[in-house]
Amino acid sequence: MVYQTLFLFILGTAIGSFLNVLILRYKPGENVFGKHLGGRSKCPHCGKVLKWYELIPILSFVIQLGRCRKCKKSISIQYPVVEILSGVIMATVPLMTGLTLYSFVWVAVLLLLLAASVIDIRSYVIPDMLTLSVAFLGVIATALIALGKAGSTSLIPGTFLGSYAYVFSFTQNPWIGHIAAAVVGASFFSVIILLSKGKAMGWGDAKLAGAIGLFLGWPDTIMVLMIAFILGAVIGSVLLATKKKKLKDALPFGPYIAVGTAIIFYWGLDIMTLYFRFLNLGV
């Protein structure tokens, strides 16, 4: 198991290296998987074509002390962070769900959310192709759940809230639950966008919320959105208090949806257990 986990982590860092290429070469309005992905990797400062040993995930950054070997200018910390997070995702998801097709669907979705989050932070846009990919994987995940190929933490297929999902669930049919979550998620964000005339958030957030709803289903999606709004409110308040953001400044919301999804996947049952214990209730 240790060697398997280590292998998956190393594989994940290599995928993270590819994600960095996708993220850094993406230009708003273009296909995120377009022709710009071709070509050799270069230093963003001096244009030096990088050798293979300068592209080893994490290690190259550490050995070079975060600087280009030629021009000595700093390399973005994004490189090792994305590689490490990708490795962690690849290594830990199978520990939660087993080494199955369903686990690799989850790996793919979390990696897509990672890429979408960094692009949203950098460019204030969530590429439609990434959102569509999450939605497509949502259909696959729902099918696997319906066929009993996904495993579960409770008698309600596919939920990560354990038996606590019964408190919020209105159906045990995966297709109904996932489609309903997609409609509710996208509609809720759409109402906010329309009422705020696009000032509160963008349509990319609504599309991503719908895709996550299709992937996660009901009631997990509701918990993800609650966590996302709580995180957004807390971090937004901190940024305002420290004057790093002004009230009218845009704040990318995609990362909060992504983090909320990861939190529910890894700790959803633990959070619900603590919540109901705090209320002195049990399910």
Contacts in CASP RR format, 6 or more apart in sequence:
PFRMAT RR
TARGET T0000
AUTHOR 0000-0000-0000
METHOD contacts of the structure
MODEL  1
MVYQTLFLFILGTAIGSFLNVLILRYKPGENVFGKHLGGRSKCPHCGKVL
KWYELIPILSFVIQLGRCRKCKKSISIQYPVVEILSGVIMATVPLMTGLT
LYSFVWVAVLLLLLAASVIDIRSYVIPDMLTLSVAFLGVIATALIALGKA
GSTSLIPGTFLGSYAYVFSFTQNPWIGHIAAAVVGASFFSVIILLSKGKA
MGWGDAKLAGAIGLFLGWPDTIMVLMIAFILGAVIGSVLLATKKKKLKDA
LPFGPYIAVGTAIIFYWGLDIMTLYFRFLNLGV
4 94 0 8 1.000
4 99 0 8 1.000
5 91 0 8 1.000
5 92 0 8 1.000
5 94 0 8 1.000
5 95 0 8 1.000
6 91 0 8 1.000
8 87 0 8 1.000
8 90 0 8 1.000
8 91 0 8 1.000
8 94 0 8 1.000
9 87 0 8 1.000
9 88 0 8 1.000
9 90 0 8 1.000
9 91 0 8 1.000
10 57 0 8 1.000
10 87 0 8 1.000
11 87 0 8 1.000
11 90 0 8 1.000
12 83 0 8 1.000
12 86 0 8 1.000
12 87 0 8 1.000
12 89 0 8 1.000
12 90 0 8 1.000
12 91 0 8 1.000
13 57 0 8 1.000
13 58 0 8 1.000
13 83 0 8 1.000
13 84 0 8 1.000
13 86 0 8 1.000
13 87 0 8 1.000
14 57 0 8 1.000
15 86 0 8 1.000
15 87 0 8 1.000
15 90 0 8 1.000
15 111 0 8 1.000
16 57 0 8 1.000
16 82 0 8 1.000
16 83 0 8 1.000
16 85 0 8 1.000
16 86 0 8 1.000
16 87 0 8 1.000
16 111 0 8 1.000
17 55 0 8 1.000
17 57 0 8 1.000
17 79 0 8 1.000
17 83 0 8 1.000
19 82 0 8 1.000
19 86 0 8 1.000
19 111 0 8 1.000
19 114 0 8 1.000
19 115 0 8 1.000
19 118 0 8 1.000
20 78 0 8 1.000
20 79 0 8 1.000
20 82 0 8 1.000
20 83 0 8 1.000
21 37 0 8 1.000
21 41 0 8 1.000
22 32 0 8 1.000
22 33 0 8 1.000
22 37 0 8 1.000
22 115 0 8 1.000
23 78 0 8 1.000
23 82 0 8 1.000
23 115 0 8 1.000
23 118 0 8 1.000
23 119 0 8 1.000
23 122 0 8 1.000
24 44 0 8 1.000
24 78 0 8 1.000
25 36 0 8 1.000
25 37 0 8 1.000
26 32 0 8 1.000
26 36 0 8 1.000
26 119 0 8 1.000
26 123 0 8 1.000
26 127 0 8 1.000
27 36 0 8 1.000
28 123 0 8 1.000
28 125 0 8 1.000
29 125 0 8 1.000
29 127 0 8 1.000
30 36 0 8 1.000
31 127 0 8 1.000
31 129 0 8 1.000
32 115 0 8 1.000
32 119 0 8 1.000
32 127 0 8 1.000
32 129 0 8 1.000
32 130 0 8 1.000
33 129 0 8 1.000
40 49 0 8 1.000
40 50 0 8 1.000
41 49 0 8 1.000
41 50 0 8 1.000
41 55 0 8 1.000
42 48 0 8 1.000
42 49 0 8 1.000
42 50 0 8 1.000
43 50 0 8 1.000
43 68 0 8 1.000
43 70 0 8 1.000
43 71 0 8 1.000
43 73 0 8 1.000
43 75 0 8 1.000
44 76 0 8 1.000
45 68 0 8 1.000
45 71 0 8 1.000
45 73 0 8 1.000
46 68 0 8 1.000
46 70 0 8 1.000
46 71 0 8 1.000
46 73 0 8 1.000
48 68 0 8 1.000
48 69 0 8 1.000
48 70 0 8 1.000
48 71 0 8 1.000
53 60 0 8 1.000
54 60 0 8 1.000
54 64 0 8 1.000
54 69 0 8 1.000
57 80 0 8 1.000
57 83 0 8 1.000
58 80 0 8 1.000
58 83 0 8 1.000
58 84 0 8 1.000
61 75 0 8 1.000
61 79 0 8 1.000
61 80 0 8 1.000
62 80 0 8 1.000
64 75 0 8 1.000
66 74 0 8 1.000
66 75 0 8 1.000
67 73 0 8 1.000
67 74 0 8 1.000
67 75 0 8 1.000
68 75 0 8 1.000
78 118 0 8 1.000
82 114 0 8 1.000
82 118 0 8 1.000
85 114 0 8 1.000
86 111 0 8 1.000
86 114 0 8 1.000
89 107 0 8 1.000
89 110 0 8 1.000
89 111 0 8 1.000
89 114 0 8 1.000
90 107 0 8 1.000
90 111 0 8 1.000
92 266 0 8 1.000
93 103 0 8 1.000
93 104 0 8 1.000
93 106 0 8 1.000
93 107 0 8 1.000
93 110 0 8 1.000
93 265 0 8 1.000
94 100 0 8 1.000
94 103 0 8 1.000
94 107 0 8 1.000
96 103 0 8 1.000
96 106 0 8 1.000
96 265 0 8 1.000
96 266 0 8 1.000
97 103 0 8 1.000
97 106 0 8 1.000
97 150 0 8 1.000
97 151 0 8 1.000
100 149 0 8 1.000
100 150 0 8 1.000
100 151 0 8 1.000
101 144 0 8 1.000
101 149 0 8 1.000
102 141 0 8 1.000
102 144 0 8 1.000
102 145 0 8 1.000
102 149 0 8 1.000
102 150 0 8 1.000
102 151 0 8 1.000
105 137 0 8 1.000
105 138 0 8 1.000
105 140 0 8 1.000
105 141 0 8 1.000
105 144 0 8 1.000
106 141 0 8 1.000
106 265 0 8 1.000
108 133 0 8 1.000
108 137 0 8 1.000
109 134 0 8 1.000
109 137 0 8 1.000
109 138 0 8 1.000
109 141 0 8 1.000
109 215 0 8 1.000
109 261 0 8 1.000
110 258 0 8 1.000
110 261 0 8 1.000
110 262 0 8 1.000
110 265 0 8 1.000
112 130 0 8 1.000
112 133 0 8 1.000
112 134 0 8 1.000
112 137 0 8 1.000
113 134 0 8 1.000
113 257 0 8 1.000
113 258 0 8 1.000
113 261 0 8 1.000
113 262 0 8 1.000
114 258 0 8 1.000
115 130 0 8 1.000
116 126 0 8 1.000
116 127 0 8 1.000
116 130 0 8 1.000
116 131 0 8 1.000
116 134 0 8 1.000
116 208 0 8 1.000
116 254 0 8 1.000
116 258 0 8 1.000
117 252 0 8 1.000
117 254 0 8 1.000
117 255 0 8 1.000
117 258 0 8 1.000
117 259 0 8 1.000
119 125 0 8 1.000
119 126 0 8 1.000
119 127 0 8 1.000
119 130 0 8 1.000
120 126 0 8 1.000
120 252 0 8 1.000
120 253 0 8 1.000
120 254 0 8 1.000
120 255 0 8 1.000
121 252 0 8 1.000
121 255 0 8 1.000
124 250 0 8 1.000
124 252 0 8 1.000
125 204 0 8 1.000
126 204 0 8 1.000
126 205 0 8 1.000
126 207 0 8 1.000
126 208 0 8 1.000
126 254 0 8 1.000
128 204 0 8 1.000
128 207 0 8 1.000
131 204 0 8 1.000
131 207 0 8 1.000
131 208 0 8 1.000
131 211 0 8 1.000
132 211 0 8 1.000
134 208 0 8 1.000
134 211 0 8 1.000
134 212 0 8 1.000
134 214 0 8 1.000
134 215 0 8 1.000
135 182 0 8 1.000
135 210 0 8 1.000
135 211 0 8 1.000
135 214 0 8 1.000
135 215 0 8 1.000
137 215 0 8 1.000
138 178 0 8 1.000
138 211 0 8 1.000
138 214 0 8 1.000
138 215 0 8 1.000
139 214 0 8 1.000
141 150 0 8 1.000
141 178 0 8 1.000
141 215 0 8 1.000
142 174 0 8 1.000
142 175 0 8 1.000
142 178 0 8 1.000
142 214 0 8 1.000
142 215 0 8 1.000
142 217 0 8 1.000
144 150 0 8 1.000
145 152 0 8 1.000
145 157 0 8 1.000
145 158 0 8 1.000
145 174 0 8 1.000
146 157 0 8 1.000
146 174 0 8 1.000
146 175 0 8 1.000
148 157 0 8 1.000
150 157 0 8 1.000
150 158 0 8 1.000
151 157 0 8 1.000
151 158 0 8 1.000
152 158 0 8 1.000
152 159 0 8 1.000
152 162 0 8 1.000
153 159 0 8 1.000
153 160 0 8 1.000
153 161 0 8 1.000
153 162 0 8 1.000
153 269 0 8 1.000
154 161 0 8 1.000
154 162 0 8 1.000
154 163 0 8 1.000
154 164 0 8 1.000
154 165 0 8 1.000
154 166 0 8 1.000
155 163 0 8 1.000
155 172 0 8 1.000
156 162 0 8 1.000
156 165 0 8 1.000
156 166 0 8 1.000
156 169 0 8 1.000
156 172 0 8 1.000
157 172 0 8 1.000
157 174 0 8 1.000
158 174 0 8 1.000
158 217 0 8 1.000
158 220 0 8 1.000
159 165 0 8 1.000
159 169 0 8 1.000
159 219 0 8 1.000
159 220 0 8 1.000
160 220 0 8 1.000
160 264 0 8 1.000
160 265 0 8 1.000
160 268 0 8 1.000
160 269 0 8 1.000
161 168 0 8 1.000
161 219 0 8 1.000
161 220 0 8 1.000
161 223 0 8 1.000
161 264 0 8 1.000
161 268 0 8 1.000
161 269 0 8 1.000
161 272 0 8 1.000
162 269 0 8 1.000
162 272 0 8 1.000
163 283 0 8 1.000
164 269 0 8 1.000
164 272 0 8 1.000
164 273 0 8 1.000
164 276 0 8 1.000
164 283 0 8 1.000
165 219 0 8 1.000
165 220 0 8 1.000
166 283 0 8 1.000
167 283 0 8 1.000
168 218 0 8 1.000
168 219 0 8 1.000
168 222 0 8 1.000
169 218 0 8 1.000
169 219 0 8 1.000
170 177 0 8 1.000
170 180 0 8 1.000
170 218 0 8 1.000
171 177 0 8 1.000
171 180 0 8 1.000
171 218 0 8 1.000
174 217 0 8 1.000
177 217 0 8 1.000
177 218 0 8 1.000
178 213 0 8 1.000
178 214 0 8 1.000
178 215 0 8 1.000
178 216 0 8 1.000
178 217 0 8 1.000
178 218 0 8 1.000
179 214 0 8 1.000
180 217 0 8 1.000
180 218 0 8 1.000
181 210 0 8 1.000
181 213 0 8 1.000
181 214 0 8 1.000
181 216 0 8 1.000
181 217 0 8 1.000
181 218 0 8 1.000
181 219 0 8 1.000
181 220 0 8 1.000
181 221 0 8 1.000
181 222 0 8 1.000
182 210 0 8 1.000
182 211 0 8 1.000
182 213 0 8 1.000
182 214 0 8 1.000
182 217 0 8 1.000
182 221 0 8 1.000
183 210 0 8 1.000
184 213 0 8 1.000
184 218 0 8 1.000
184 221 0 8 1.000
184 222 0 8 1.000
185 206 0 8 1.000
185 209 0 8 1.000
185 210 0 8 1.000
185 212 0 8 1.000
185 213 0 8 1.000
185 221 0 8 1.000
185 225 0 8 1.000
186 206 0 8 1.000
186 207 0 8 1.000
186 209 0 8 1.000
186 210 0 8 1.000
188 209 0 8 1.000
188 225 0 8 1.000
189 201 0 8 1.000
189 202 0 8 1.000
189 205 0 8 1.000
189 206 0 8 1.000
189 209 0 8 1.000
189 210 0 8 1.000
190 203 0 8 1.000
190 206 0 8 1.000
192 200 0 8 1.000
192 201 0 8 1.000
193 200 0 8 1.000
193 201 0 8 1.000
193 202 0 8 1.000
193 203 0 8 1.000
193 205 0 8 1.000
193 206 0 8 1.000
201 253 0 8 1.000
202 253 0 8 1.000
205 253 0 8 1.000
205 254 0 8 1.000
205 257 0 8 1.000
208 254 0 8 1.000
208 257 0 8 1.000
209 221 0 8 1.000
209 225 0 8 1.000
209 257 0 8 1.000
212 221 0 8 1.000
212 224 0 8 1.000
212 257 0 8 1.000
212 261 0 8 1.000
213 221 0 8 1.000
216 224 0 8 1.000
216 261 0 8 1.000
216 264 0 8 1.000
220 264 0 8 1.000
223 264 0 8 1.000
223 268 0 8 1.000
223 271 0 8 1.000
223 272 0 8 1.000
224 257 0 8 1.000
224 260 0 8 1.000
224 261 0 8 1.000
224 263 0 8 1.000
224 264 0 8 1.000
225 257 0 8 1.000
227 256 0 8 1.000
227 259 0 8 1.000
227 260 0 8 1.000
227 263 0 8 1.000
227 264 0 8 1.000
228 253 0 8 1.000
228 254 0 8 1.000
228 256 0 8 1.000
228 257 0 8 1.000
228 259 0 8 1.000
228 260 0 8 1.000
229 256 0 8 1.000
231 256 0 8 1.000
231 259 0 8 1.000
231 260 0 8 1.000
232 251 0 8 1.000
232 253 0 8 1.000
232 256 0 8 1.000
235 256 0 8 1.000
236 245 0 8 1.000
236 251 0 8 1.000
239 245 0 8 1.000
239 251 0 8 1.000
240 246 0 8 1.000
240 247 0 8 1.000
245 251 0 8 1.000
263 271 0 8 1.000
264 271 0 8 1.000
276 282 0 8 1.000
276 283 0 8 1.000
END
